[in-house]
Structures are given as structure tokens and as C-alpha cells.
């Protein structure tokens, strides 16, 4: 199971703004900003139904993989290489 799958495994096919906020540890207003972003590169795909947003779990998974910061993965706290001299 990949890291996005493990983060999303407890959720159904569609997530609310509150669900995504919890998964990403961001404020709901930040999730709404991502959903309404005019920048296609950063926009989180979602569907507005009435006044509520819904985000497909598969689309969120793709979004997370596409926006994964490789630099932070390379310098994880579990890195045991230590300093180089």
C-alpha cells in the first residue's frame, strides 16, 4: 500500500472538505482555496454540490502523488546516513 492509500484507506469514495482537511492537516479554508484556485497546476479537483464540495478519493490520491515534495522525502528524519565529511 502506497503512502496516499494508507492515508485515505478509512474514507469512502468521496471526501468532504473536512475529511481532506483532516487528512492533510490543513484548515478547511485552505482546502476550499485549493478547490477554487485559478492556477490549474495547484487546483484540487472537486465537485461542488449545492454549497458543499466533494473530492473523489482517487483524484485526491493522484493529486497527492503529483504534488509530493521529493526533497522532503530525501531528507526524512529516518535518514541514517549522518553527516558527510
PyMOL Python script that loads the backbone (N, CA, C, O; Angstrom):
from pymol import cmd

cmd.read_pdbstr("""\
ATOM      1  N   UNK A   1       0.843  -1.176   0.000  1.00  0.00           N
ATOM      2  CA  UNK A   1       0.000   0.000   0.000  1.00  0.00           C
ATOM      3  C   UNK A   1       0.890   1.241   0.000  1.00  0.00           C
ATOM      4  O   UNK A   1       1.792   1.358   0.829  1.00  0.00           O
ATOM      5  N   UNK A   2       0.641   2.162  -0.920  1.00  0.00           N
ATOM      6  CA  UNK A   2       1.437   3.384  -1.008  1.00  0.00           C
ATOM      7  C   UNK A   2       1.005   4.374   0.071  1.00  0.00           C
ATOM      8  O   UNK A   2      -0.055   4.214   0.675  1.00  0.00           O
ATOM      9  N   UNK A   3       1.827   5.394   0.313  1.00  0.00           N
ATOM     10  CA  UNK A   3       1.515   6.348   1.382  1.00  0.00           C
ATOM     11  C   UNK A   3       0.190   7.066   1.166  1.00  0.00           C
ATOM     12  O   UNK A   3      -0.521   7.265   2.151  1.00  0.00           O
ATOM     13  N   UNK A   4      -0.207   7.477  -0.053  1.00  0.00           N
ATOM     14  CA  UNK A   4      -1.535   8.105  -0.140  1.00  0.00           C
ATOM     15  C   UNK A   4      -2.650   7.116   0.183  1.00  0.00           C
ATOM     16  O   UNK A   4      -3.652   7.480   0.799  1.00  0.00           O
ATOM     17  N   UNK A   5      -2.473   5.866  -0.233  1.00  0.00           N
ATOM     18  CA  UNK A   5      -3.505   4.865   0.030  1.00  0.00           C
ATOM     19  C   UNK A   5      -3.677   4.630   1.525  1.00  0.00           C
ATOM     20  O   UNK A   5      -4.801   4.487   2.006  1.00  0.00           O
ATOM     21  N   UNK A   6      -2.579   4.590   2.256  1.00  0.00           N
ATOM     22  CA  UNK A   6      -2.683   4.367   3.699  1.00  0.00           C
ATOM     23  C   UNK A   6      -3.347   5.559   4.387  1.00  0.00           C
ATOM     24  O   UNK A   6      -4.070   5.382   5.367  1.00  0.00           O
ATOM     25  N   UNK A   7      -3.109   6.765   3.886  1.00  0.00           N
ATOM     26  CA  UNK A   7      -3.738   7.959   4.454  1.00  0.00           C
ATOM     27  C   UNK A   7      -5.237   7.988   4.178  1.00  0.00           C
ATOM     28  O   UNK A   7      -6.012   8.492   4.992  1.00  0.00           O
ATOM     29  N   UNK A   8      -5.644   7.451   3.039  1.00  0.00           N
ATOM     30  CA  UNK A   8      -7.027   7.577   2.585  1.00  0.00           C
ATOM     31  C   UNK A   8      -7.866   6.325   2.803  1.00  0.00           C
ATOM     32  O   UNK A   8      -9.056   6.322   2.486  1.00  0.00           O
ATOM     33  N   UNK A   9      -7.274   5.266   3.337  1.00  0.00           N
ATOM     34  CA  UNK A   9      -7.956   3.970   3.411  1.00  0.00           C
ATOM     35  C   UNK A   9      -9.231   3.983   4.250  1.00  0.00           C
ATOM     36  O   UNK A   9     -10.128   3.177   4.000  1.00  0.00           O
ATOM     37  N   UNK A  10      -9.336   4.850   5.213  1.00  0.00           N
ATOM     38  CA  UNK A  10     -10.513   4.861   6.088  1.00  0.00           C
ATOM     39  C   UNK A  10     -11.686   5.649   5.523  1.00  0.00           C
ATOM     40  O   UNK A  10     -12.761   5.678   6.123  1.00  0.00           O
ATOM     41  N   UNK A  11     -11.489   6.287   4.376  1.00  0.00           N
ATOM     42  CA  UNK A  11     -12.527   7.128   3.788  1.00  0.00           C
ATOM     43  C   UNK A  11     -13.221   6.417   2.637  1.00  0.00           C
ATOM     44  O   UNK A  11     -12.659   5.511   2.021  1.00  0.00           O
ATOM     45  N   UNK A  12     -14.447   6.838   2.353  1.00  0.00           N
ATOM     46  CA  UNK A  12     -15.212   6.302   1.234  1.00  0.00           C
ATOM     47  C   UNK A  12     -14.718   6.871  -0.089  1.00  0.00           C
ATOM     48  O   UNK A  12     -13.646   7.471  -0.159  1.00  0.00           O
ATOM     49  N   UNK A  13     -15.508   6.678  -1.130  1.00  0.00           N
ATOM     50  CA  UNK A  13     -15.120   7.131  -2.468  1.00  0.00           C
ATOM     51  C   UNK A  13     -15.085   8.646  -2.597  1.00  0.00           C
ATOM     52  O   UNK A  13     -14.311   9.180  -3.392  1.00  0.00           O
ATOM     53  N   UNK A  14     -15.911   9.347  -1.825  1.00  0.00           N
ATOM     54  CA  UNK A  14     -15.973  10.806  -1.882  1.00  0.00           C
ATOM     55  C   UNK A  14     -15.671  11.374  -0.501  1.00  0.00           C
ATOM     56  O   UNK A  14     -16.182  10.890   0.509  1.00  0.00           O
ATOM     57  N   UNK A  15     -14.832  12.412  -0.470  1.00  0.00           N
ATOM     58  CA  UNK A  15     -14.453  13.045   0.789  1.00  0.00           C
ATOM     59  C   UNK A  15     -15.006  14.460   0.835  1.00  0.00           C
ATOM     60  O   UNK A  15     -15.136  15.122  -0.196  1.00  0.00           O
ATOM     61  N   UNK A  16     -15.326  14.913   2.024  1.00  0.00           N
ATOM     62  CA  UNK A  16     -15.765  16.291   2.230  1.00  0.00           C
ATOM     63  C   UNK A  16     -14.535  17.179   2.427  1.00  0.00           C
ATOM     64  O   UNK A  16     -13.413  16.687   2.548  1.00  0.00           O
ATOM     65  N   UNK A  17     -14.762  18.478   2.457  1.00  0.00           N
ATOM     66  CA  UNK A  17     -13.673  19.412   2.758  1.00  0.00           C
ATOM     67  C   UNK A  17     -13.102  19.099   4.139  1.00  0.00           C
ATOM     68  O   UNK A  17     -11.887  19.147   4.335  1.00  0.00           O
ATOM     69  N   UNK A  18     -13.966  18.782   5.088  1.00  0.00           N
ATOM     70  CA  UNK A  18     -13.497  18.446   6.444  1.00  0.00           C
ATOM     71  C   UNK A  18     -12.619  17.194   6.434  1.00  0.00           C
ATOM     72  O   UNK A  18     -11.610  17.136   7.136  1.00  0.00           O
ATOM     73  N   UNK A  19     -13.004  16.195   5.640  1.00  0.00           N
ATOM     74  CA  UNK A  19     -12.198  14.973   5.538  1.00  0.00           C
ATOM     75  C   UNK A  19     -10.807  15.284   4.987  1.00  0.00           C
ATOM     76  O   UNK A  19      -9.800  14.857   5.552  1.00  0.00           O
ATOM     77  N   UNK A  20     -10.758  16.025   3.888  1.00  0.00           N
ATOM     78  CA  UNK A  20      -9.472  16.356   3.258  1.00  0.00           C
ATOM     79  C   UNK A  20      -8.646  17.228   4.195  1.00  0.00           C
ATOM     80  O   UNK A  20      -7.427  17.079   4.281  1.00  0.00           O
ATOM     81  N   UNK A  21      -9.309  18.129   4.888  1.00  0.00           N
ATOM     82  CA  UNK A  21      -8.641  18.980   5.867  1.00  0.00           C
ATOM     83  C   UNK A  21      -7.957  18.128   6.937  1.00  0.00           C
ATOM     84  O   UNK A  21      -6.829  18.414   7.336  1.00  0.00           O
ATOM     85  N   UNK A  22      -8.634  17.097   7.391  1.00  0.00           N
ATOM     86  CA  UNK A  22      -8.076  16.199   8.405  1.00  0.00           C
ATOM     87  C   UNK A  22      -6.901  15.401   7.845  1.00  0.00           C
ATOM     88  O   UNK A  22      -5.865  15.272   8.498  1.00  0.00           O
ATOM     89  N   UNK A  23      -7.063  14.868   6.641  1.00  0.00           N
ATOM     90  CA  UNK A  23      -6.005  14.062   6.011  1.00  0.00           C
ATOM     91  C   UNK A  23      -4.736  14.888   5.822  1.00  0.00           C
ATOM     92  O   UNK A  23      -3.638  14.414   6.112  1.00  0.00           O
ATOM     93  N   UNK A  24      -4.885  16.120   5.339  1.00  0.00           N
ATOM     94  CA  UNK A  24      -3.724  16.946   5.006  1.00  0.00           C
ATOM     95  C   UNK A  24      -3.275  17.849   6.148  1.00  0.00           C
ATOM     96  O   UNK A  24      -2.273  18.554   6.030  1.00  0.00           O
ATOM     97  N   UNK A  25      -4.019  17.827   7.258  1.00  0.00           N
ATOM     98  CA  UNK A  25      -3.700  18.679   8.402  1.00  0.00           C
ATOM     99  C   UNK A  25      -3.644  20.156   7.992  1.00  0.00           C
ATOM    100  O   UNK A  25      -2.723  20.889   8.354  1.00  0.00           O
ATOM    101  N   UNK A  26      -4.659  20.562   7.228  1.00  0.00           N
ATOM    102  CA  UNK A  26      -4.806  21.949   6.788  1.00  0.00           C
ATOM    103  C   UNK A  26      -6.173  22.460   7.218  1.00  0.00           C
ATOM    104  O   UNK A  26      -7.092  21.675   7.451  1.00  0.00           O
ATOM    105  N   UNK A  27      -6.302  23.767   7.320  1.00  0.00           N
ATOM    106  CA  UNK A  27      -7.591  24.374   7.632  1.00  0.00           C
ATOM    107  C   UNK A  27      -8.561  24.160   6.470  1.00  0.00           C
ATOM    108  O   UNK A  27      -8.138  24.159   5.314  1.00  0.00           O
ATOM    109  N   UNK A  28      -9.853  23.979   6.753  1.00  0.00           N
ATOM    110  CA  UNK A  28     -10.834  23.823   5.677  1.00  0.00           C
ATOM    111  C   UNK A  28     -10.807  24.967   4.659  1.00  0.00           C
ATOM    112  O   UNK A  28     -11.019  24.738   3.468  1.00  0.00           O
ATOM    113  N   UNK A  29     -10.549  26.195   5.118  1.00  0.00           N
ATOM    114  CA  UNK A  29     -10.493  27.323   4.167  1.00  0.00           C
ATOM    115  C   UNK A  29      -9.355  27.140   3.165  1.00  0.00           C
ATOM    116  O   UNK A  29      -9.474  27.561   2.015  1.00  0.00           O
ATOM    117  N   UNK A  30      -8.254  26.515   3.588  1.00  0.00           N
ATOM    118  CA  UNK A  30      -7.147  26.259   2.664  1.00  0.00           C
ATOM    119  C   UNK A  30      -7.533  25.214   1.625  1.00  0.00           C
ATOM    120  O   UNK A  30      -7.127  25.308   0.467  1.00  0.00           O
ATOM    121  N   UNK A  31      -8.312  24.222   2.031  1.00  0.00           N
ATOM    122  CA  UNK A  31      -8.790  23.212   1.082  1.00  0.00           C
ATOM    123  C   UNK A  31      -9.716  23.870   0.067  1.00  0.00           C
ATOM    124  O   UNK A  31      -9.626  23.592  -1.128  1.00  0.00           O
ATOM    125  N   UNK A  32     -10.616  24.755   0.545  1.00  0.00           N
ATOM    126  CA  UNK A  32     -11.507  25.458  -0.382  1.00  0.00           C
ATOM    127  C   UNK A  32     -10.719  26.346  -1.342  1.00  0.00           C
ATOM    128  O   UNK A  32     -11.099  26.485  -2.505  1.00  0.00           O
ATOM    129  N   UNK A  33      -9.640  26.940  -0.878  1.00  0.00           N
ATOM    130  CA  UNK A  33      -8.782  27.744  -1.765  1.00  0.00           C
ATOM    131  C   UNK A  33      -8.164  26.867  -2.849  1.00  0.00           C
ATOM    132  O   UNK A  33      -8.085  27.277  -4.007  1.00  0.00           O
ATOM    133  N   UNK A  34      -7.726  25.667  -2.484  1.00  0.00           N
ATOM    134  CA  UNK A  34      -7.167  24.743  -3.479  1.00  0.00           C
ATOM    135  C   UNK A  34      -8.233  24.320  -4.487  1.00  0.00           C
ATOM    136  O   UNK A  34      -7.942  24.166  -5.673  1.00  0.00           O
ATOM    137  N   UNK A  35      -9.457  24.134  -4.019  1.00  0.00           N
ATOM    138  CA  UNK A  35     -10.548  23.721  -4.904  1.00  0.00           C
ATOM    139  C   UNK A  35     -10.935  24.812  -5.898  1.00  0.00           C
ATOM    140  O   UNK A  35     -11.369  24.516  -7.011  1.00  0.00           O
ATOM    141  N   UNK A  36     -10.778  26.068  -5.496  1.00  0.00           N
ATOM    142  CA  UNK A  36     -11.199  27.187  -6.348  1.00  0.00           C
ATOM    143  C   UNK A  36     -10.031  27.926  -6.983  1.00  0.00           C
ATOM    144  O   UNK A  36     -10.222  28.982  -7.586  1.00  0.00           O
ATOM    145  N   UNK A  37      -8.839  27.392  -6.858  1.00  0.00           N
ATOM    146  CA  UNK A  37      -7.645  28.034  -7.406  1.00  0.00           C
ATOM    147  C   UNK A  37      -7.778  28.252  -8.910  1.00  0.00           C
ATOM    148  O   UNK A  37      -8.263  27.385  -9.637  1.00  0.00           O
ATOM    149  N   UNK A  38      -7.341  29.424  -9.362  1.00  0.00           N
ATOM    150  CA  UNK A  38      -7.339  29.706 -10.798  1.00  0.00           C
ATOM    151  C   UNK A  38      -6.111  29.115 -11.477  1.00  0.00           C
ATOM    152  O   UNK A  38      -6.040  29.070 -12.705  1.00  0.00           O
ATOM    153  N   UNK A  39      -5.148  28.665 -10.687  1.00  0.00           N
ATOM    154  CA  UNK A  39      -3.938  28.034 -11.216  1.00  0.00           C
ATOM    155  C   UNK A  39      -4.200  26.539 -11.382  1.00  0.00           C
ATOM    156  O   UNK A  39      -4.302  25.802 -10.402  1.00  0.00           O
ATOM    157  N   UNK A  40      -4.305  26.111 -12.619  1.00  0.00           N
ATOM    158  CA  UNK A  40      -4.621  24.705 -12.902  1.00  0.00           C
ATOM    159  C   UNK A  40      -3.591  23.752 -12.301  1.00  0.00           C
ATOM    160  O   UNK A  40      -3.923  22.610 -11.984  1.00  0.00           O
ATOM    161  N   UNK A  41      -2.357  24.199 -12.139  1.00  0.00           N
ATOM    162  CA  UNK A  41      -1.300  23.331 -11.614  1.00  0.00           C
ATOM    163  C   UNK A  41      -1.500  23.019 -10.130  1.00  0.00           C
ATOM    164  O   UNK A  41      -1.066  21.969  -9.657  1.00  0.00           O
ATOM    165  N   UNK A  42      -2.147  23.913  -9.400  1.00  0.00           N
ATOM    166  CA  UNK A  42      -2.331  23.695  -7.964  1.00  0.00           C
ATOM    167  C   UNK A  42      -3.774  23.375  -7.591  1.00  0.00           C
ATOM    168  O   UNK A  42      -4.049  23.037  -6.440  1.00  0.00           O
ATOM    169  N   UNK A  43      -4.693  23.475  -8.536  1.00  0.00           N
ATOM    170  CA  UNK A  43      -6.115  23.252  -8.240  1.00  0.00           C
ATOM    171  C   UNK A  43      -6.382  21.803  -7.852  1.00  0.00           C
ATOM    172  O   UNK A  43      -5.965  20.873  -8.543  1.00  0.00           O
ATOM    173  N   UNK A  44      -7.077  21.630  -6.747  1.00  0.00           N
ATOM    174  CA  UNK A  44      -7.508  20.312  -6.290  1.00  0.00           C
ATOM    175  C   UNK A  44      -8.820  19.990  -6.993  1.00  0.00           C
ATOM    176  O   UNK A  44      -9.775  20.759  -6.879  1.00  0.00           O
ATOM    177  N   UNK A  45      -8.893  18.876  -7.717  1.00  0.00           N
ATOM    178  CA  UNK A  45     -10.133  18.548  -8.417  1.00  0.00           C
ATOM    179  C   UNK A  45     -11.252  18.206  -7.433  1.00  0.00           C
ATOM    180  O   UNK A  45     -11.065  17.414  -6.509  1.00  0.00           O
ATOM    181  N   UNK A  46     -12.395  18.805  -7.646  1.00  0.00           N
ATOM    182  CA  UNK A  46     -13.540  18.530  -6.794  1.00  0.00           C
ATOM    183  C   UNK A  46     -14.829  18.903  -7.489  1.00  0.00           C
ATOM    184  O   UNK A  46     -14.821  19.510  -8.561  1.00  0.00           O
ATOM    185  N   UNK A  47     -15.929  18.538  -6.874  1.00  0.00           N
ATOM    186  CA  UNK A  47     -17.252  18.814  -7.417  1.00  0.00           C
ATOM    187  C   UNK A  47     -18.040  19.567  -6.354  1.00  0.00           C
ATOM    188  O   UNK A  47     -18.096  19.152  -5.197  1.00  0.00           O
ATOM    189  N   UNK A  48     -18.650  20.678  -6.760  1.00  0.00           N
ATOM    190  CA  UNK A  48     -19.486  21.421  -5.826  1.00  0.00           C
ATOM    191  C   UNK A  48     -20.930  20.984  -6.031  1.00  0.00           C
ATOM    192  O   UNK A  48     -21.481  21.099  -7.126  1.00  0.00           O
ATOM    193  N   UNK A  49     -21.527  20.483  -4.965  1.00  0.00           N
ATOM    194  CA  UNK A  49     -22.919  20.039  -4.987  1.00  0.00           C
ATOM    195  C   UNK A  49     -23.670  20.935  -4.004  1.00  0.00           C
ATOM    196  O   UNK A  49     -23.520  20.804  -2.790  1.00  0.00           O
ATOM    197  N   UNK A  50     -24.466  21.829  -4.536  1.00  0.00           N
ATOM    198  CA  UNK A  50     -25.110  22.827  -3.682  1.00  0.00           C
ATOM    199  C   UNK A  50     -24.050  23.747  -3.106  1.00  0.00           C
ATOM    200  O   UNK A  50     -23.322  24.407  -3.848  1.00  0.00           O
ATOM    201  N   UNK A  51     -23.964  23.790  -1.789  1.00  0.00           N
ATOM    202  CA  UNK A  51     -22.953  24.619  -1.127  1.00  0.00           C
ATOM    203  C   UNK A  51     -21.755  23.808  -0.657  1.00  0.00           C
ATOM    204  O   UNK A  51     -20.807  24.364  -0.102  1.00  0.00           O
ATOM    205  N   UNK A  52     -21.792  22.505  -0.873  1.00  0.00           N
ATOM    206  CA  UNK A  52     -20.741  21.613  -0.368  1.00  0.00           C
ATOM    207  C   UNK A  52     -19.836  21.116  -1.483  1.00  0.00           C
ATOM    208  O   UNK A  52     -20.277  20.877  -2.607  1.00  0.00           O
ATOM    209  N   UNK A  53     -18.565  20.965  -1.148  1.00  0.00           N
ATOM    210  CA  UNK A  53     -17.593  20.384  -2.063  1.00  0.00           C
ATOM    211  C   UNK A  53     -17.413  18.911  -1.738  1.00  0.00           C
ATOM    212  O   UNK A  53     -17.489  18.506  -0.578  1.00  0.00           O
ATOM    213  N   UNK A  54     -17.173  18.113  -2.772  1.00  0.00           N
ATOM    214  CA  UNK A  54     -16.811  16.709  -2.612  1.00  0.00           C
ATOM    215  C   UNK A  54     -15.591  16.436  -3.479  1.00  0.00           C
ATOM    216  O   UNK A  54     -15.496  16.902  -4.614  1.00  0.00           O
ATOM    217  N   UNK A  55     -14.669  15.675  -2.924  1.00  0.00           N
ATOM    218  CA  UNK A  55     -13.417  15.346  -3.608  1.00  0.00           C
ATOM    219  C   UNK A  55     -13.347  13.829  -3.720  1.00  0.00           C
ATOM    220  O   UNK A  55     -13.449  13.119  -2.719  1.00  0.00           O
ATOM    221  N   UNK A  56     -13.173  13.338  -4.943  1.00  0.00           N
ATOM    222  CA  UNK A  56     -13.069  11.892  -5.151  1.00  0.00           C
ATOM    223  C   UNK A  56     -11.753  11.396  -4.556  1.00  0.00           C
ATOM    224  O   UNK A  56     -10.698  11.993  -4.772  1.00  0.00           O
ATOM    225  N   UNK A  57     -11.828  10.306  -3.810  1.00  0.00           N
ATOM    226  CA  UNK A  57     -10.630   9.747  -3.173  1.00  0.00           C
ATOM    227  C   UNK A  57      -9.538   9.463  -4.199  1.00  0.00           C
ATOM    228  O   UNK A  57      -8.369   9.755  -3.949  1.00  0.00           O
ATOM    229  N   UNK A  58      -9.902   8.896  -5.350  1.00  0.00           N
ATOM    230  CA  UNK A  58      -8.906   8.588  -6.384  1.00  0.00           C
ATOM    231  C   UNK A  58      -8.252   9.854  -6.926  1.00  0.00           C
ATOM    232  O   UNK A  58      -7.051   9.864  -7.194  1.00  0.00           O
ATOM    233  N   UNK A  59      -9.035  10.928  -7.089  1.00  0.00           N
ATOM    234  CA  UNK A  59      -8.477  12.189  -7.573  1.00  0.00           C
ATOM    235  C   UNK A  59      -7.547  12.814  -6.531  1.00  0.00           C
ATOM    236  O   UNK A  59      -6.512  13.382  -6.880  1.00  0.00           O
ATOM    237  N   UNK A  60      -7.915  12.707  -5.262  1.00  0.00           N
ATOM    238  CA  UNK A  60      -7.048  13.222  -4.197  1.00  0.00           C
ATOM    239  C   UNK A  60      -5.744  12.438  -4.162  1.00  0.00           C
ATOM    240  O   UNK A  60      -4.674  13.020  -3.981  1.00  0.00           O
ATOM    241  N   UNK A  61      -5.824  11.134  -4.331  1.00  0.00           N
ATOM    242  CA  UNK A  61      -4.625  10.287  -4.366  1.00  0.00           C
ATOM    243  C   UNK A  61      -3.694  10.732  -5.490  1.00  0.00           C
ATOM    244  O   UNK A  61      -2.492  10.885  -5.278  1.00  0.00           O
ATOM    245  N   UNK A  62      -4.247  10.939  -6.683  1.00  0.00           N
ATOM    246  CA  UNK A  62      -3.457  11.392  -7.836  1.00  0.00           C
ATOM    247  C   UNK A  62      -2.857  12.765  -7.555  1.00  0.00           C
ATOM    248  O   UNK A  62      -1.695  13.014  -7.874  1.00  0.00           O
ATOM    249  N   UNK A  63      -3.642  13.652  -6.961  1.00  0.00           N
ATOM    250  CA  UNK A  63      -3.172  14.995  -6.624  1.00  0.00           C
ATOM    251  C   UNK A  63      -1.996  14.924  -5.647  1.00  0.00           C
ATOM    252  O   UNK A  63      -0.992  15.613  -5.829  1.00  0.00           O
ATOM    253  N   UNK A  64      -2.123  14.098  -4.622  1.00  0.00           N
ATOM    254  CA  UNK A  64      -1.056  13.983  -3.623  1.00  0.00           C
ATOM    255  C   UNK A  64       0.227  13.422  -4.235  1.00  0.00           C
ATOM    256  O   UNK A  64       1.321  13.903  -3.939  1.00  0.00           O
ATOM    257  N   UNK A  65       0.094  12.423  -5.074  1.00  0.00           N
ATOM    258  CA  UNK A  65       1.274  11.853  -5.733  1.00  0.00           C
ATOM    259  C   UNK A  65       1.921  12.893  -6.643  1.00  0.00           C
ATOM    260  O   UNK A  65       3.145  13.014  -6.672  1.00  0.00           O
ATOM    261  N   UNK A  66       1.115  13.635  -7.377  1.00  0.00           N
ATOM    262  CA  UNK A  66       1.630  14.648  -8.302  1.00  0.00           C
ATOM    263  C   UNK A  66       2.263  15.837  -7.617  1.00  0.00           C
ATOM    264  O   UNK A  66       3.105  16.513  -8.207  1.00  0.00           O
ATOM    265  N   UNK A  67       1.871  16.108  -6.371  1.00  0.00           N
ATOM    266  CA  UNK A  67       2.397  17.262  -5.645  1.00  0.00           C
ATOM    267  C   UNK A  67       3.326  16.860  -4.506  1.00  0.00           C
ATOM    268  O   UNK A  67       3.628  17.668  -3.627  1.00  0.00           O
ATOM    269  N   UNK A  68       3.774  15.613  -4.525  1.00  0.00           N
ATOM    270  CA  UNK A  68       4.693  15.119  -3.496  1.00  0.00           C
ATOM    271  C   UNK A  68       6.028  15.841  -3.614  1.00  0.00           C
ATOM    272  O   UNK A  68       6.577  15.959  -4.710  1.00  0.00           O
ATOM    273  N   UNK A  69       6.544  16.318  -2.504  1.00  0.00           N
ATOM    274  CA  UNK A  69       7.809  17.040  -2.476  1.00  0.00           C
ATOM    275  C   UNK A  69       8.948  16.036  -2.338  1.00  0.00           C
ATOM    276  O   UNK A  69       9.188  15.501  -1.256  1.00  0.00           O
ATOM    277  N   UNK A  70       9.637  15.788  -3.429  1.00  0.00           N
ATOM    278  CA  UNK A  70      10.729  14.803  -3.419  1.00  0.00           C
ATOM    279  C   UNK A  70      11.864  15.220  -2.492  1.00  0.00           C
ATOM    280  O   UNK A  70      12.501  14.359  -1.884  1.00  0.00           O
ATOM    281  N   UNK A  71      12.134  16.524  -2.366  1.00  0.00           N
ATOM    282  CA  UNK A  71      13.219  16.971  -1.499  1.00  0.00           C
ATOM    283  C   UNK A  71      12.967  16.580  -0.050  1.00  0.00           C
ATOM    284  O   UNK A  71      13.889  16.156   0.646  1.00  0.00           O
ATOM    285  N   UNK A  72      11.724  16.719   0.411  1.00  0.00           N
ATOM    286  CA  UNK A  72      11.451  16.359   1.803  1.00  0.00           C
ATOM    287  C   UNK A  72      11.555  14.855   2.005  1.00  0.00           C
ATOM    288  O   UNK A  72      11.913  14.398   3.089  1.00  0.00           O
ATOM    289  N   UNK A  73      11.245  14.087   0.972  1.00  0.00           N
ATOM    290  CA  UNK A  73      11.363  12.633   1.085  1.00  0.00           C
ATOM    291  C   UNK A  73      12.825  12.218   1.186  1.00  0.00           C
ATOM    292  O   UNK A  73      13.149  11.233   1.849  1.00  0.00           O
ATOM    293  N   UNK A  74      13.702  12.962   0.533  1.00  0.00           N
ATOM    294  CA  UNK A  74      15.122  12.629   0.567  1.00  0.00           C
ATOM    295  C   UNK A  74      15.761  12.995   1.899  1.00  0.00           C
ATOM    296  O   UNK A  74      16.758  12.387   2.290  1.00  0.00           O
ATOM    297  N   UNK A  75      15.215  13.964   2.593  1.00  0.00           N
ATOM    298  CA  UNK A  75      15.807  14.380   3.864  1.00  0.00           C
ATOM    299  C   UNK A  75      14.869  14.047   5.019  1.00  0.00           C
ATOM    300  O   UNK A  75      14.642  14.868   5.906  1.00  0.00           O
ATOM    301  N   UNK A  76      14.334  12.841   4.995  1.00  0.00           N
ATOM    302  CA  UNK A  76      13.400  12.429   6.040  1.00  0.00           C
ATOM    303  C   UNK A  76      14.140  12.244   7.361  1.00  0.00           C
ATOM    304  O   UNK A  76      15.349  12.012   7.368  1.00  0.00           O
ATOM    305  N   UNK A  77      13.420  12.345   8.481  1.00  0.00           N
ATOM    306  CA  UNK A  77      14.069  12.171   9.782  1.00  0.00           C
ATOM    307  C   UNK A  77      14.605  10.761   9.996  1.00  0.00           C
ATOM    308  O   UNK A  77      15.407  10.542  10.905  1.00  0.00           O
ATOM    309  N   UNK A  78      14.184   9.813   9.188  1.00  0.00           N
ATOM    310  CA  UNK A  78      14.670   8.439   9.323  1.00  0.00           C
ATOM    311  C   UNK A  78      15.967   8.208   8.550  1.00  0.00           C
ATOM    312  O   UNK A  78      16.472   7.087   8.495  1.00  0.00           O
ATOM    313  N   UNK A  79      16.491   9.252   7.968  1.00  0.00           N
ATOM    314  CA  UNK A  79      17.718   9.144   7.188  1.00  0.00           C
ATOM    315  C   UNK A  79      18.879   8.904   8.145  1.00  0.00           C
ATOM    316  O   UNK A  79      19.192   9.763   8.970  1.00  0.00           O
ATOM    317  N   UNK A  80      19.518   7.742   8.040  1.00  0.00           N
ATOM    318  CA  UNK A  80      20.587   7.370   8.971  1.00  0.00           C
ATOM    319  C   UNK A  80      21.980   7.530   8.371  1.00  0.00           C
ATOM    320  O   UNK A  80      22.955   7.004   8.908  1.00  0.00           O
ATOM    321  N   UNK A  81      22.073   8.255   7.262  1.00  0.00           N
ATOM    322  CA  UNK A  81      23.391   8.402   6.633  1.00  0.00           C
ATOM    323  C   UNK A  81      24.328   9.260   7.459  1.00  0.00           C
ATOM    324  O   UNK A  81      25.543   9.064   7.432  1.00  0.00           O
ATOM    325  N   UNK A  82      23.768  10.209   8.195  1.00  0.00           N
ATOM    326  CA  UNK A  82      24.602  11.067   9.022  1.00  0.00           C
ATOM    327  C   UNK A  82      25.364  12.079   8.186  1.00  0.00           C
ATOM    328  O   UNK A  82      25.247  12.092   6.961  1.00  0.00           O
ATOM    329  N   UNK A  83      26.144  12.926   8.842  1.00  0.00           N
ATOM    330  CA  UNK A  83      26.902  13.957   8.122  1.00  0.00           C
ATOM    331  C   UNK A  83      28.024  13.351   7.294  1.00  0.00           C
ATOM    332  O   UNK A  83      28.598  12.320   7.647  1.00  0.00           O
ATOM    333  N   UNK A  84      28.317  14.008   6.200  1.00  0.00           N
ATOM    334  CA  UNK A  84      29.433  13.565   5.357  1.00  0.00           C
ATOM    335  C   UNK A  84      30.607  14.500   5.564  1.00  0.00           C
ATOM    336  O   UNK A  84      30.419  15.696   5.785  1.00  0.00           O
ATOM    337  N   UNK A  85      31.819  13.965   5.494  1.00  0.00           N
ATOM    338  CA  UNK A  85      32.998  14.820   5.641  1.00  0.00           C
ATOM    339  C   UNK A  85      33.976  14.576   4.540  1.00  0.00           C
ATOM    340  O   UNK A  85      35.031  15.207   4.501  1.00  0.00           O
TER     341      UNK A  85
END
""", "prot")
cmd.dss("prot")
cmd.show_as("cartoon", "prot")
cmd.util.cbc("prot")
cmd.orient("prot")
